[in-house]
Amino acid sequence: MARAVIIDCDPGTDDAIALWLALASRELDVQAVTVVGGNVPLTRTLPNALAIVALAGRAEVPVYAGAARPLLGRFTEAARVHGADGLAGVALPPGKAAAPGIAADALRTQLRAATQPLTLIGIGPATNLALALATEPALCEKIEEVVLMSGAWGEGNFTPAAEFNAFSDPEALAIVLAAAPRVTLATLDLTGQVLVTPERIARLRAMGSGNCLSAASAILEAVAPSPRFHGKPLHDPCAVAWLLWPELFTTREALVAVECGTGPGQGRTHIDRFGRCSADSMYRPVRLLETLDIETFFARLGERLAYLR
């Protein structure tokens, strides 16, 4: 039986690849896509998500608008990485209208109605997830796993201290870590290993000529290299890949605490990989993804994207 998932995202170049990977995979039953302001404002992430889902030929998957700003503080975007449109200037045909309602309500509704536990995939700021879980915590019993692309045990990519998603809404991330029964964390230290190269893009292009594969290749070509990683890291698809191919990863159990508030440490994730701390109100247990078989990942990514039209 396919695993029922909801994907919460902020498309975003790497979100687009992650969504196409999930929508192309029969192992996952994508029941909804919820959208948050993040890489670019919600006025761009929402139409991007609608276009991405439509290009995959999955019009039956509802897409819901969510939070336009974090729980506290001001909204911060990453247009310098993703471009003003969020997709590095790669134009996609527009999708249909968003589903009525808001993301937090849709998440609660889906969880209430679930006949099997749902998995939540969070690849943007955690605001929508936090709003849903904080307002109806009993629904956490319906969650099998929360997989987050967030945080870092080393240096951040948005500030020296913090990864972008964690920085954007650290309070929301702290709420999700405290509420969810099982969290798997794909941090920068894992995703930064997954570098897009001209050779890998060429191999992707050689796998087919479908619209999604072509658009994905164009997006990966257009993204500027990251000074932090000396290349083009492909962050968000790692969270989806964990659910598809866990055998490609090495993991360890760890504890994490999120630095909330303002200041130079905003959004820092303090990750204890070596059992020095104890789980308490500050530190929460997570499964940490540490390494990935990168060549196999890229080969399988291309195969899946080639399934789409």
Secondary structure, 3 states (H helix, E strand, C coil): CCEEEEEEECCCHHHHHHHHHHHCCCCEEEEEEEECCCCCCHHHHHHHHHHHHHHCCCCCCCEEECCCCCCCCCCCCCHHHHCCCCCCCCCCCCCCCCCCCEHHHHHHHHHHHCCCCEEEEECCCCHHHHHHHHHCHHHHHHEEEEEEECCCCCCCCCCCCCCHHHHHCHHHHHHHHHHCCCEEEECHHHHCCCEECHHHHHHHHCCCCCHHHHHHHHHHHHCCCECCCCEEECCCHHHHHHHHCHHHEEEEEEEEEECCCCCCCCCCEEEECCCCCCCCCCCEEEEEEEEECHHHHHHHHHHHHHHCC
